[in-house]
């Protein structure tokens, strides 16, 4: 099978430049408006915080986060705006009249969408999570503290045959109280460690104080006591102290590893982490889907001019974001899996994209 080679033309560069230029302009415009609203909403908090922290810890990290979250909206608006302008100026008619097929016209749009999708994924997967850590820390300090600083009656599976329990754990001091660690062999208890307190150091390093170890050997029992014991227990405070925004501060590889480890421990409260993981991939794919929809809607000159296309585009783009928010609640409530919940909007809008593309290319 011979695959035709696509030659990059001046026309491709013209469309790509228009697409990406309008996309960047739309982001700058929306971010400027967002800054004004955010300052107005959080003015009291900003006045209490040091100016340096507000600029470098909050706004410098908030703006890329916000831009990336609404990247599908910016993509759609950019396509609708500049394509409608090309159609009104009869430039698209001229391109098609010169022998260019509608499918070939779509190529520079897809190349531009690939650039946006790649940037969106890299930002959401690797760049924004570390930045979110500073932004969320600022919000917890000066705006509203949503951090979980302690937990009570915590029980979790350390490994397949080990179960840990904390009567209470305090994040500020990294200390747990009335701790126990039970080890089983084929559902039979073979060892039990209890301690008045346990302190977390780093990388699974824990120090237990005033401890007692009971080893069960058949009908015999061996008891070991001590005042201090340094040991390795493969759990961390973030495994059981889960704050509202913790899913946003992990890179995608860390997020995947965290979800797998929590599943192995039988932790049920990881829906938000699974939603965040699948959302990053779904929003990357959305750039292609919404580009096709936007191009198909606005490539034909219509009565009423560009305003109608922009209006339709805004309705569809906002409905996409709203739909993704609604389906995420389905996953939280258990009606669907997190993966399906995040991909339902893309599946539905892919069908819309195919229908609109066929109508536009054969119209």
C-alpha positions as CSV (number, residue, x, y, z in Angstrom):
1,X,0.0,0.0,0.0
2,X,1.5,3.3,-1.1
3,X,1.1,6.1,1.4
4,X,1.1,9.5,-0.2
5,X,3.8,11.9,1.1
6,X,2.5,15.2,2.3
7,X,4.6,18.2,1.3
8,X,4.7,21.1,3.7
9,X,3.6,24.2,1.9
10,X,3.5,28.0,2.6
11,X,-0.3,27.6,3.1
12,X,0.3,25.0,5.9
13,X,2.6,27.5,7.6
14,X,0.0,30.3,7.2
15,X,-2.8,28.2,8.8
16,X,-0.5,26.9,11.6
17,X,0.7,30.5,12.3
18,X,-2.9,31.7,12.4
19,X,-4.1,28.8,14.6
20,X,-1.3,28.9,17.2
21,X,-1.2,32.7,17.2
22,X,-4.9,33.0,17.9
23,X,-4.6,30.3,20.6
24,X,-1.9,32.1,22.4
25,X,-3.8,35.4,22.1
26,X,-6.9,33.8,23.5
27,X,-5.0,32.4,26.5
28,X,-3.4,35.8,27.2
29,X,-6.7,37.6,27.0
30,X,-8.6,35.1,29.2
31,X,-5.7,35.0,31.8
32,X,-5.7,38.8,32.0
33,X,-9.4,38.7,32.8
34,X,-8.9,35.8,35.2
35,X,-6.2,37.7,37.1
36,X,-8.5,40.7,37.7
37,X,-11.4,38.5,39.0
38,X,-9.0,36.5,41.2
39,X,-7.5,39.6,42.7
40,X,-11.0,41.0,43.4
41,X,-12.0,37.7,45.0
42,X,-8.9,37.1,47.2
43,X,-7.9,40.7,47.8
44,X,-8.0,40.3,51.6
45,X,-5.8,37.2,51.5
46,X,-3.3,38.9,49.0
47,X,-2.9,41.9,51.3
48,X,-2.0,39.6,54.2
49,X,0.6,37.7,52.2
50,X,4.1,38.9,51.2
51,X,4.1,40.4,47.7
52,X,7.0,38.1,46.6
53,X,5.0,35.0,47.7
54,X,1.9,36.2,45.9
55,X,3.7,36.8,42.6
56,X,6.2,33.9,42.5
57,X,4.4,31.2,44.6
58,X,0.8,31.9,43.6
59,X,0.3,33.7,40.3
60,X,3.4,32.3,38.6
61,X,2.1,28.8,39.2
62,X,-1.7,29.6,39.0
63,X,-1.6,31.0,35.5
64,X,-0.1,27.9,33.7
65,X,-2.4,25.7,35.8
66,X,-5.5,27.6,34.8
67,X,-4.4,27.9,31.1
68,X,-3.9,24.1,30.9
69,X,-7.1,23.3,32.6
70,X,-9.1,25.3,30.0
71,X,-6.8,24.4,27.0
72,X,-9.7,22.7,25.2
73,X,-11.8,25.9,25.5
74,X,-8.9,28.0,24.1
75,X,-8.3,25.6,21.3
76,X,-11.9,25.6,20.2
77,X,-12.3,29.4,20.4
78,X,-9.0,29.8,18.4
79,X,-10.2,27.5,15.6
80,X,-13.7,29.0,15.4
81,X,-12.3,32.6,15.4
82,X,-9.6,32.4,12.8
83,X,-11.4,29.9,10.6
84,X,-14.5,32.0,10.5
85,X,-12.4,34.9,9.5
86,X,-10.8,33.0,6.7
87,X,-14.2,31.9,5.5
88,X,-15.6,35.4,5.6
89,X,-12.7,36.6,3.5
90,X,-13.4,33.8,1.0
91,X,-9.8,32.4,1.6
92,X,-11.1,28.9,2.3
93,X,-13.1,28.9,-0.9
94,X,-10.0,30.0,-2.8
95,X,-8.0,27.1,-1.2
96,X,-10.6,24.5,-2.1
97,X,-11.0,26.0,-5.6
98,X,-7.3,25.6,-6.2
99,X,-7.6,21.8,-6.0
100,X,-6.9,21.3,-2.3
101,X,-9.2,18.7,-0.8
102,X,-11.0,19.2,2.5
103,X,-9.0,16.4,4.0
104,X,-5.8,18.1,2.9
105,X,-7.0,21.3,4.4
106,X,-7.4,19.6,7.7
107,X,-3.7,18.6,7.9
108,X,-2.3,21.9,9.2
109,X,-5.1,22.0,11.7
110,X,-4.1,18.6,13.0
111,X,-0.5,19.6,13.1
112,X,-1.4,22.6,15.2
113,X,-3.6,20.5,17.5
114,X,-0.7,18.0,17.9
115,X,1.5,20.9,19.1
116,X,-1.1,22.0,21.6
117,X,-1.8,18.4,22.7
118,X,1.9,17.7,23.3
119,X,2.3,20.9,25.3
120,X,-0.8,20.2,27.3
121,X,0.4,16.7,28.2
122,X,3.9,17.7,29.1
123,X,2.6,20.5,31.3
124,X,0.0,18.5,33.0
125,X,2.2,15.4,33.5
126,X,5.5,16.9,34.5
127,X,5.6,20.7,34.8
128,X,2.5,21.8,36.5
129,X,2.4,19.3,39.4
130,X,5.6,20.6,41.1
131,X,4.3,24.1,40.5
132,X,0.9,23.2,42.1
133,X,2.7,22.2,45.3
134,X,3.8,25.8,45.8
135,X,0.4,27.2,44.7
136,X,-1.5,25.0,47.0
137,X,0.9,25.6,49.9
138,X,0.3,29.4,49.4
139,X,-3.5,28.9,49.4
140,X,-3.4,26.7,52.5
141,X,-1.3,29.4,54.3
142,X,-3.0,32.6,53.2
143,X,-6.4,31.8,51.6
144,X,-8.1,28.7,53.0
145,X,-6.4,25.7,54.6
146,X,-7.7,22.5,53.0
147,X,-4.8,20.4,54.2
148,X,-5.5,17.3,56.2
149,X,-3.1,17.6,59.2
150,X,-4.2,14.6,61.3
151,X,-6.1,11.3,61.2
152,X,-7.7,9.0,63.6
153,X,-8.3,5.2,63.7
154,X,-6.2,4.7,60.6
155,X,-5.9,1.1,59.3
156,X,-4.2,0.1,56.1
157,X,-2.5,-2.8,54.4
158,X,1.3,-2.4,54.3
159,X,1.8,-5.5,52.2
160,X,-0.1,-8.7,51.4
161,X,0.5,-10.1,54.9
162,X,0.9,-7.0,57.0
163,X,-1.7,-4.6,58.5
164,X,-0.8,-1.3,60.2
165,X,-3.0,0.7,62.6
166,X,-2.6,4.2,64.1
167,X,-4.9,5.4,66.8
168,X,-3.9,8.9,65.7
169,X,-1.4,10.5,63.4
170,X,-0.3,14.2,63.4
171,X,1.3,15.6,60.3
172,X,3.0,18.5,62.0
173,X,5.1,16.4,64.2
174,X,5.2,13.3,61.8
175,X,4.2,11.3,64.8
176,X,1.6,8.5,65.3
177,X,0.3,7.2,68.6
178,X,-0.8,3.7,69.8
179,X,0.6,2.0,66.7
180,X,0.4,-1.6,65.8
181,X,1.8,-3.7,63.0
182,X,0.4,-7.3,62.6
183,X,2.0,-9.9,60.3
184,X,0.1,-12.9,59.1
185,X,1.0,-16.2,57.4
186,X,-1.9,-17.8,55.6
187,X,-4.4,-15.7,57.7
188,X,-2.6,-16.8,60.9
189,X,-1.1,-14.1,63.1
190,X,2.6,-14.8,63.6
191,X,3.9,-11.5,64.9
192,X,2.5,-8.3,66.4
193,X,4.4,-5.1,67.1
194,X,2.8,-2.4,69.3
195,X,4.3,1.0,70.3
196,X,3.2,4.0,72.2
197,X,4.4,6.3,69.4
198,X,6.0,6.0,66.0
199,X,7.7,8.8,64.0
200,X,8.2,9.1,60.3
201,X,11.6,10.2,59.0
202,X,12.1,9.8,55.2
203,X,11.8,7.1,52.5
204,X,9.9,4.6,54.6
205,X,12.2,5.1,57.7
206,X,10.2,5.0,60.9
207,X,11.2,5.1,64.6
208,X,9.1,3.3,67.1
209,X,9.2,4.2,70.8
210,X,8.2,2.1,73.9
211,X,7.5,-0.9,71.8
212,X,6.7,-4.5,72.3
213,X,7.1,-7.3,69.8
214,X,5.1,-10.6,70.3
215,X,6.2,-13.5,68.0
216,X,3.9,-16.5,68.0
217,X,5.7,-19.8,67.4
218,X,3.0,-22.5,67.6
219,X,1.9,-22.7,71.2
220,X,4.9,-20.6,72.4
221,X,5.1,-16.8,72.5
222,X,8.3,-14.7,72.4
223,X,8.1,-11.2,73.8
224,X,10.7,-8.5,73.0
225,X,10.5,-5.0,74.6
226,X,12.5,-1.8,74.0
227,X,12.5,2.0,74.2
228,X,13.5,2.7,70.6
229,X,13.7,0.8,67.3
230,X,14.6,2.2,63.9
231,X,12.8,0.2,61.2
232,X,11.6,0.2,57.6
233,X,7.8,0.1,57.0
234,X,6.8,0.6,53.3
235,X,4.2,3.3,54.0
236,X,4.3,7.1,54.0
237,X,1.9,9.7,55.6
238,X,0.5,10.6,52.2
239,X,-0.8,7.1,51.9
240,X,-3.4,7.7,54.6
241,X,-3.5,11.5,55.1
242,X,-5.2,12.5,51.8
243,X,-5.9,16.2,51.3
244,X,-8.3,17.6,48.7
245,X,-5.6,18.7,46.2
246,X,-3.0,16.0,46.7
247,X,-3.9,14.5,43.2
248,X,-2.7,17.8,41.6
249,X,0.8,17.8,43.0
250,X,1.9,14.4,41.6
251,X,3.5,13.9,38.2
252,X,1.7,11.4,36.0
253,X,4.3,8.5,36.7
254,X,4.1,9.2,40.5
255,X,0.3,9.3,40.2
256,X,0.2,6.0,38.4
257,X,2.5,4.4,41.0
258,X,0.5,5.9,43.9
259,X,-2.8,4.5,42.5
260,X,-1.3,1.0,42.1
261,X,0.2,1.0,45.6
262,X,-3.1,2.2,47.2
263,X,-5.0,-0.5,45.3
264,X,-2.7,-3.2,46.6
265,X,-3.3,-1.9,50.2
266,X,-7.1,-2.0,49.7
267,X,-7.5,1.8,50.1
268,X,-10.9,2.8,48.6
269,X,-10.5,6.6,48.8
270,X,-8.5,7.1,45.5
271,X,-11.2,8.1,43.1
272,X,-9.9,11.7,42.8
273,X,-6.5,10.4,41.9
274,X,-7.8,8.0,39.3
275,X,-10.0,10.8,37.8
276,X,-7.0,13.2,37.7
277,X,-4.8,10.5,36.0
278,X,-7.3,9.7,33.2
279,X,-8.3,13.4,32.8
280,X,-4.8,14.3,31.8
281,X,-4.9,11.9,28.9
282,X,-8.5,12.7,27.9
283,X,-7.8,16.5,27.8
284,X,-4.8,15.8,25.5
285,X,-7.0,13.9,23.1
286,X,-9.6,16.7,23.3
287,X,-7.4,19.1,21.3
288,X,-7.8,17.0,18.2
289,X,-11.5,16.4,18.6
290,X,-12.5,20.0,19.3
291,X,-10.2,21.2,16.4
292,X,-12.1,19.0,13.9
293,X,-15.5,20.2,15.3
294,X,-14.4,23.9,15.2
295,X,-13.0,23.6,11.7
296,X,-16.1,21.8,10.4
297,X,-18.4,24.4,11.9
298,X,-16.6,27.5,10.8
299,X,-15.1,26.7,7.4
300,X,-18.3,27.6,5.5
301,X,-19.4,31.2,5.1
302,X,-22.8,31.7,6.9
303,X,-25.4,34.4,7.1
304,X,-24.8,36.6,10.2
305,X,-21.0,36.3,9.8
306,X,-18.5,35.2,12.4
307,X,-20.6,36.0,15.4
308,X,-22.9,32.9,14.9
309,X,-19.9,30.6,14.7
310,X,-18.3,32.0,17.8
311,X,-21.6,31.7,19.7
312,X,-22.0,28.1,18.7
313,X,-18.3,27.4,19.5
314,X,-18.6,28.9,23.0
315,X,-21.8,26.8,23.7
316,X,-20.1,23.6,22.6
317,X,-16.8,24.3,24.3
318,X,-18.4,25.2,27.6
319,X,-20.7,22.2,27.4
320,X,-17.7,20.0,26.9
321,X,-16.1,21.3,30.1
322,X,-19.4,21.1,32.0
323,X,-20.0,17.5,30.7
324,X,-16.5,16.5,31.9
325,X,-17.3,17.9,35.3
326,X,-20.7,16.0,35.4
327,X,-19.2,12.7,34.4
328,X,-16.4,13.0,37.0
329,X,-19.2,13.1,39.6
330,X,-20.4,9.8,38.2
331,X,-17.0,8.2,38.9
332,X,-17.0,9.6,42.5
333,X,-20.4,8.2,43.2
334,X,-19.4,4.8,41.7
335,X,-21.8,4.9,38.7
336,X,-18.9,4.5,36.2
337,X,-15.2,3.8,36.4
338,X,-12.9,6.9,36.5
339,X,-11.5,6.0,33.1
340,X,-14.9,5.8,31.4
341,X,-16.1,8.9,33.1
342,X,-13.2,11.0,31.7
343,X,-13.5,9.5,28.2
344,X,-17.4,9.8,27.9
345,X,-17.2,13.4,26.7
346,X,-14.5,12.6,24.2
347,X,-16.4,9.6,22.8
348,X,-19.6,11.7,22.4
349,X,-17.8,14.7,20.9
350,X,-15.9,12.4,18.6
351,X,-19.2,11.2,17.1
352,X,-20.2,14.9,16.8
353,X,-16.9,15.6,15.1
354,X,-17.3,12.8,12.5
355,X,-20.8,13.9,11.7
356,X,-19.9,17.6,11.3
357,X,-16.7,16.8,9.3
358,X,-18.7,14.7,6.8
359,X,-21.3,17.3,6.4
360,X,-18.7,20.0,5.8
361,X,-16.5,18.0,3.5
362,X,-19.5,16.9,1.3
363,X,-21.5,20.2,1.6
